[in-house]
Amino acid sequence: MKNRWLGLIGTLPVLVACNTGSSIQLSSETVSPQQIKTIVTNITTRYPQATAQQKQQAAEAVVRAIENMVFVDGGSFDMGDFKMDCDFPTQTETRLDWSPDAECFNFATNLSGAQHLHKVTLDSYSISKYETSFLDMEWMRQINQLPPAMSQFVSVNPLKAKQIQRTDDRYHNAMKYNLKHTRATYTKSWQEAKDYCQWLGDISGLAFDLPTEAQWEYAARSRGQHYYYATNDGYLSYSEGWYVDPITGQRVEILPSEVNSGLSKEEYIGRWPANPLGIYGMSNGISE
């Protein structure tokens, strides 16, 4: 889940520690003193019965959300399936270069209904460079007295999944793991993700929201370029992978330093390199 903020985040060269009669202590090199004061005031006012730890962790989650924003300069792009070569000159679909002569639709768009290519123009916005972490979601849910964003699947319908409680061993194990390896949060529904973004907006006073499909695609494709994968170089490079150089016809092995994705879900946020805009986890098998 990625958060969208409609304003530009300034990078102010400040380090702030806030102590205005509150136990919450915050520091940031990018968030302004006034913004930190707003966060502390709103947390303190809205959650008088919360523990000191809950207030501290929730406030830190909001500051992190602001710090993690990447500004995306608006513009126009072709949204949808811009097609691909019908024959793979590299003999693998993980390494494709677009050309204006591309004629074949991607198989996935046949299923999703994204074949329709159309021009979209977007205003500038900001988007989180990381997926929302399990811990940041958990601090929000704790202070709002909501159950953890953890479920045990009992059917193919995620809405029927069994809720895991904070007394369960699986919850304690997840907390221990995420304190060392930050994983993306899981949510049962779109509304839970939406609620988290709205909470960030309520506490910060900024216009947080989920990105639209167009905003997500524009950022994933580094401002709408014809990239097939939202990785650091537009390709999917797996460990021990290979491709054929279309010019020489020679087989080329993927070097360890070139690996930018895995065959299984991403173990933790930021595991693989960011795309050219500096955004992580948009084509790397992150699990939500």
C-alpha positions as a printed Julia matrix, in Angstrom:
288×3 Matrix{Float64}:
   0.0     0.0     0.0
   1.39    3.35   -1.01
   0.34    6.72    0.33
  -0.13    9.74   -1.89
   0.32   13.27   -0.61
  -0.84   16.07   -2.86
   1.66   18.64   -1.61
   5.37   19.02   -2.21
   7.54   18.09    0.74
  10.32   20.58    1.31
  13.68   19.27    2.47
  14.42   21.61    5.33
  17.88   21.31    6.92
  16.59   21.06   10.47
  16.77   18.66   13.36
  13.85   19.01   15.74
  13.17   17.62   19.19
   9.69   18.45   20.37
   8.82   18.78   24.04
   5.87   21.08   24.59
   4.58   19.55   27.79
   4.26   16.22   26.0
   6.16   12.99   26.46
   6.41   12.61   22.67
   9.93   13.23   21.39
  10.34   13.6    17.61
  13.26   14.46   15.38
  13.52   14.97   11.64
  15.83   16.54    9.09
  13.02   17.09    6.58
   9.82   17.76    8.53
   9.46   21.34    9.76
   9.18   22.26   13.47
   5.65   23.58   12.89
   4.61   20.32   11.24
   6.03   18.29   14.11
   4.19   20.51   16.59
   0.94   19.82   14.71
   1.52   16.07   14.85
   2.3    16.1    18.57
  -0.69   18.3    19.37
  -3.11   16.14   17.4
  -1.85   12.87   18.88
  -1.98   14.26   22.41
  -5.43   15.81   21.98
  -7.12   12.91   20.21
  -5.72   10.08   22.28
  -5.57   11.22   25.94
  -6.05    7.64   27.2
  -3.34    6.08   25.03
  -0.11    4.89   26.62
   3.07    6.93   26.23
   4.47    4.24   23.94
   1.39    4.25   21.73
   1.54    8.03   21.37
   5.26    7.98   20.61
   5.07    5.18   18.05
   2.0     6.63   16.32
   3.62   10.07   16.06
   6.82    8.56   14.65
   4.76    6.67   12.05
   3.26    9.95   10.82
   6.67   11.63   10.62
   8.06    8.66    8.68
   5.16    8.84    6.24
   6.03   12.46    5.45
   9.77   11.77    5.26
   9.23    8.9     2.82
   7.39   10.98    0.25
   8.91   11.31   -3.24
   7.83   14.26   -5.36
   6.52   13.31   -8.81
   6.45   16.08  -11.37
   3.14   16.0   -13.23
   2.73   15.52  -16.96
   0.98   13.54  -19.67
   1.48    9.88  -20.54
  -0.1     6.97  -22.38
  -1.9     4.9   -19.76
  -2.71    1.28  -20.49
  -1.14   -1.43  -22.62
   1.4     0.2   -24.95
   2.05   -3.27  -26.42
   5.2    -5.34  -26.82
   7.07   -7.26  -29.5
   5.24  -10.39  -30.54
   8.56  -12.27  -30.55
  10.97  -11.87  -27.66
  14.36  -10.97  -29.19
  16.01  -11.62  -25.82
  14.19  -14.99  -25.53
  12.71  -13.94  -22.19
   9.76  -11.76  -21.24
  11.72  -10.35  -18.29
  13.94   -8.22  -20.52
  11.99   -6.26  -23.1
  12.59   -2.94  -24.81
   9.66   -1.01  -26.23
   9.52    0.13  -29.85
   6.83    2.08  -31.72
   6.37   -1.0   -33.93
   5.2    -3.18  -31.02
   1.95   -4.93  -31.98
   1.07   -7.53  -29.35
  -0.94   -6.96  -26.19
   0.43   -8.18  -22.88
  -1.33  -11.32  -21.63
  -2.04   -9.76  -18.23
  -3.95   -6.84  -19.74
  -6.25   -9.28  -21.52
  -7.38  -10.36  -18.05
  -7.42   -6.98  -16.3
  -9.11   -4.89  -18.97
  -6.14   -2.51  -19.25
  -5.8    -2.84  -23.04
  -7.32    0.57  -23.71
  -4.43    2.97  -24.29
  -5.39    6.56  -23.55
  -3.71    9.86  -22.81
  -3.79   10.97  -19.16
  -2.54   14.27  -17.74
  -1.68   14.49  -14.05
  -0.86   17.35  -11.73
   2.27   17.02   -9.61
   1.95   14.93   -6.46
   4.02   12.99   -3.95
   3.99    9.25   -3.36
   5.62    7.13   -0.68
   8.9     5.56   -1.74
   8.09    2.54    0.45
   5.1     0.31    0.96
   3.42    1.01    4.3
   5.07   -1.22    6.88
   3.33   -3.67    9.15
   4.64   -1.81   12.2
   3.44    1.63   11.11
   0.01    0.2    10.37
   0.07   -1.57   13.73
   0.88    1.6    15.69
  -2.07    3.32   14.02
  -4.38    0.41   14.78
  -3.19    0.1    18.38
  -3.79    3.72   19.26
  -7.24    3.56   17.62
  -8.08    0.34   19.5
  -8.4    -1.65   16.27
  -7.34   -5.3    15.87
  -3.97   -5.95   14.2
  -3.79   -6.12   10.41
  -3.23   -9.86   10.56
  -5.51  -12.64    9.4
  -5.46  -16.4     9.03
  -6.94  -17.4     5.7
  -9.71  -19.98    5.92
 -10.99  -19.56    2.34
 -10.08  -17.89   -0.94
 -12.16  -14.88    0.12
  -9.9   -12.57    2.18
 -12.94  -10.95    3.81
 -13.7   -14.3     5.47
 -10.22  -14.63    6.94
  -9.97  -15.29   10.67
  -8.78  -12.29   12.68
  -5.55  -12.85   14.62
  -5.55  -11.32   18.11
  -2.67   -9.63   19.94
  -2.68  -12.49   22.44
  -1.84  -15.01   19.7
   1.67  -16.39   19.29
   1.56  -15.52   15.59
   1.13  -11.86   16.47
   4.07  -11.86   18.91
   6.26  -13.64   16.38
   5.3   -11.13   13.69
   6.16   -8.21   15.97
   9.57   -9.7    16.77
  10.3   -10.31   13.1
   9.19   -6.87   11.95
  11.33   -5.11   14.54
  14.3    -6.53   12.61
  12.99   -6.95    9.05
  10.29   -4.48    8.08
   7.64   -6.11    5.94
   4.77   -4.48    4.1
   1.48   -4.47    5.93
  -1.46   -6.65    5.0
  -4.99   -5.32    4.84
  -8.21   -7.25    4.33
  -9.84   -4.57    2.25
  -9.32   -1.42    0.25
 -11.14    0.5     2.99
  -8.55   -0.44    5.63
  -5.81    0.99    3.43
  -7.91    4.08    2.78
  -8.53    4.54    6.51
  -4.81    4.46    7.23
  -4.14    7.21    4.69
  -6.98    9.32    6.06
  -5.59    8.9     9.57
  -2.21   10.18    8.38
  -4.0    13.19    6.93
  -6.01   13.81   10.1
  -2.93   13.78   12.32
  -0.58   15.68   10.01
  -3.09   18.12    8.55
  -1.83   17.2     5.07
  -3.79   15.76    2.14
  -2.89   12.06    2.35
  -4.77    9.54    0.25
  -4.32    6.32   -1.7
  -2.86    6.93   -5.16
  -5.21    6.65   -8.09
  -4.5     3.95  -10.66
  -3.15    6.61  -13.01
  -0.87    8.11  -10.35
   0.47    4.68   -9.44
   1.18    3.71  -13.07
   2.75    7.09  -13.87
   5.12    6.78  -10.9
   5.83    3.09  -11.5
   6.84    3.85  -15.08
   9.04    6.77  -13.95
   6.71    9.49  -15.2
   5.04    7.39  -17.87
   8.02    6.02  -19.77
   7.58    2.82  -21.76
   8.96    0.5   -19.11
   7.53   -2.99  -18.76
   8.75   -3.39  -15.18
   8.98   -0.77  -12.44
  12.52   -1.71  -11.44
  15.75    0.28  -11.42
  16.41   -0.43  -15.11
  13.04   -1.48  -16.54
  13.94   -5.19  -16.57
  13.37   -8.07  -14.17
  16.74   -9.58  -13.31
  16.62  -12.73  -11.2
  19.44  -14.57   -9.49
  20.96  -17.1   -11.91
  18.85  -15.63  -14.71
  19.92  -15.03  -18.28
  18.89  -13.49  -21.58
  20.09  -13.48  -25.18
  21.76  -10.37  -26.54
  19.61   -9.56  -29.61
  22.6    -8.07  -31.44
  25.24  -10.76  -30.88
  22.92  -13.7   -30.27
  25.04  -14.63  -27.26
  23.59  -15.83  -23.97
  24.26  -13.35  -21.14
  24.21  -14.42  -17.49
  22.71  -12.07  -14.89
  25.45  -10.96  -12.5
  24.79  -10.94   -8.74
  25.19   -7.16   -8.77
  22.44   -6.88  -11.4
  19.76   -8.83   -9.53
  16.8    -6.55   -8.83
  13.94   -8.92   -8.03
  13.13  -12.31   -6.56
  10.94  -15.22   -7.59
   9.12  -15.23   -4.24
   7.51  -12.4    -2.29
   9.84   -9.67   -1.11
  11.28  -10.51    2.31
  11.29   -6.93    3.54
  10.65   -3.41    2.32
  13.51   -1.98    0.27
  15.02   -5.4    -0.47
  15.62   -4.52   -4.12
  16.77   -1.3    -5.83
  14.33    1.56   -6.36
  13.05    2.64   -9.75
  14.57    5.8   -11.33
  12.2     8.02   -9.32
  13.45    6.46   -6.08
  10.34    4.34   -5.37
  10.69    0.79   -4.08
   8.64   -2.39   -4.34
   6.53   -1.61   -7.4
   7.6    -4.64   -9.44
   9.34   -6.84   -6.91
   6.76   -9.26   -5.6
   5.96   -7.35   -2.42
   3.23   -9.08   -0.44
   0.26   -7.09    0.84
